[in-house]
Amino acid sequence: MEDFGGLLADRRRPIVTAEFPSLDGGDLDTVAAALDHYRPYVDAVNITDNPAAHAHASNVSMAIAVKQLGVEPIMQVVCRDKNRLAAQADVVGASMHGVTTFCALTGDDVTAGDEPEARRVFDLDSPQLISVMNGISRGHYLSGRELKHPKELLIGAVENPFAPPPEVRVRRAKMKVDAGARFLQLQIGYEPHALESFMAGVVANGVAERAAILPTVILTKSPGALRFMDGQVPGIHVPAPVIDRIANAEDAAEESYLLVREQVEHALALPGVAGVHITDFRHDDSLRRLVSDLALGPAFAPSAAATA
Amino acid sequence: MLRKLLPVVEHVVKGPVWDCQMCGQCVLHSTGMTCPMTCPKTLRNGPCGGVRPDGKCEVKPEMRCVWVKAHDRAENMPLLPKTWREEITHMRPPVNNELKGDSSWLNLVSGRDRQTPAGWQEG
């Protein structure tokens, strides 16, 4: 695999990351089997941290497993479930296993999940967590206590250009980059103009140069999936005309694929966009088809073929 | 005596106006006179990505997002000093949970509300 940090730094080709599915049991073979779907086509996979406030196999365990299986994990850490002690312990512990790429998120509220009666933590918020991770990378805990043999960390974050207020999103992206984020994965969105104005903002304030901006797309195959996201997933809005386009299509699955391909083409054409993050809810051949159609990622990028 | 009396007075004054949660390290001036501890996620540097298209809170759909309100007020509220308006873009450090229930006025005077952990850095 090409060095993920190197790709982020020199941007010799668009970066492709993907969302690794959360698992609820099995063993390392289960992880390996799931990873095979992504391995040839992506530069790194996101290891989620109790996504949508549902408990799953832990981010630390999955990140270590994926690292050992030879794929670069981006270990997400959300602020919802753990206080500052636990969050730091997870980052330091994972780094001892070679996990050095992290992504700090606020996290969906507990009310979005299947255990809404849980206590929400939010001891740190996401900009603070980025800064704390940056401190760990520099060799100390938040308390100031020194770490032994600290690993240099590659820290990222997320931002949602599609949630109001738009101008604040650009400023908040800068706050996160000022705190140490070197890449920003964006929320899924279906309003191209919102993405365009966000990108114009982060190009103008220098954020897009200091951090790799990766818009996110999600591969689905039915209007129902879009309706579900619109109604149930915090921070995702799917306008009615987009749902109608899929609902009225002769072949909803094919139309859904074409929509995502258009989204990726649109995003990659925008100044400042460094790559794309892909969530695959289809689990068919669409991920491969997408990176092949658009000549992206380690398997299909022209530069990758030239150096292979 | 003052340490016991002042929190009571502060809560009586700030409770009804700002829904003060007595975090003991008031940052109202830097957040458009909007208390970030009333955010269900108690974010000191919001808004989170869950804000609804109409500007309402992810957790409480009937409530306007505290941070949408904060940014709006920081920009538009009359009589707010310019330095206070600009401070909304500054990163606020993690909450010191030892100060909860204290009078932020006392902690402001003593400077305790501005003490951060030795390893804290903004960038």
Chai-1 contact restraints between the chains, C-beta under 6 A:
chainA,res_idxA,chainB,res_idxB,connection_type,confidence,min_distance_angstrom,max_distance_angstrom,comment,restraint_id
A,T106,B,C48,contact,1.0,0.0,6.0,A-B,restraint_1
A,D109,B,E58,contact,1.0,0.0,6.0,A-B,restraint_2
A,D109,B,V59,contact,1.0,0.0,6.0,A-B,restraint_3
A,T111,B,V59,contact,1.0,0.0,6.0,A-B,restraint_4
A,F122,B,K41,contact,1.0,0.0,6.0,A-B,restraint_5
A,F122,B,T42,contact,1.0,0.0,6.0,A-B,restraint_6
A,L124,B,P94,contact,1.0,0.0,6.0,A-B,restraint_7
A,D125,B,L43,contact,1.0,0.0,6.0,A-B,restraint_8
A,D125,B,R44,contact,1.0,0.0,6.0,A-B,restraint_9
A,D125,B,N45,contact,1.0,0.0,6.0,A-B,restraint_10
A,P127,B,N45,contact,1.0,0.0,6.0,A-B,restraint_11
A,P127,B,M91,contact,1.0,0.0,6.0,A-B,restraint_12
A,Q128,B,P94,contact,1.0,0.0,6.0,A-B,restraint_13
A,G135,B,G119,contact,1.0,0.0,6.0,A-B,restraint_14
A,H140,B,G119,contact,1.0,0.0,6.0,A-B,restraint_15
A,Y141,B,G119,contact,1.0,0.0,6.0,A-B,restraint_16
A,L142,B,P117,contact,1.0,0.0,6.0,A-B,restraint_17
A,L142,B,G119,contact,1.0,0.0,6.0,A-B,restraint_18
A,S143,B,P117,contact,1.0,0.0,6.0,A-B,restraint_19
A,S143,B,G119,contact,1.0,0.0,6.0,A-B,restraint_20
A,G144,B,A118,contact,1.0,0.0,6.0,A-B,restraint_21
A,G144,B,G119,contact,1.0,0.0,6.0,A-B,restraint_22
A,N160,B,G49,contact,1.0,0.0,6.0,A-B,restraint_23
A,A163,B,G49,contact,1.0,0.0,6.0,A-B,restraint_24
A,A163,B,V51,contact,1.0,0.0,6.0,A-B,restraint_25
A,P164,B,V51,contact,1.0,0.0,6.0,A-B,restraint_26
A,P164,B,G55,contact,1.0,0.0,6.0,A-B,restraint_27
A,P165,B,V68,contact,1.0,0.0,6.0,A-B,restraint_28
A,P165,B,H71,contact,1.0,0.0,6.0,A-B,restraint_29
A,V168,B,H71,contact,1.0,0.0,6.0,A-B,restraint_30
A,R171,B,T89,contact,1.0,0.0,6.0,A-B,restraint_31
A,M175,B,M91,contact,1.0,0.0,6.0,A-B,restraint_32
A,D178,B,G123,contact,1.0,0.0,6.0,A-B,restraint_33
A,A179,B,G123,contact,1.0,0.0,6.0,A-B,restraint_34
A,Q187,B,G49,contact,1.0,0.0,6.0,A-B,restraint_35
A,P234,B,G50,contact,1.0,0.0,6.0,A-B,restraint_36
A,P234,B,E58,contact,1.0,0.0,6.0,A-B,restraint_37
A,G235,B,G49,contact,1.0,0.0,6.0,A-B,restraint_38
A,G235,B,G50,contact,1.0,0.0,6.0,A-B,restraint_39
A,H237,B,P53,contact,1.0,0.0,6.0,A-B,restraint_40
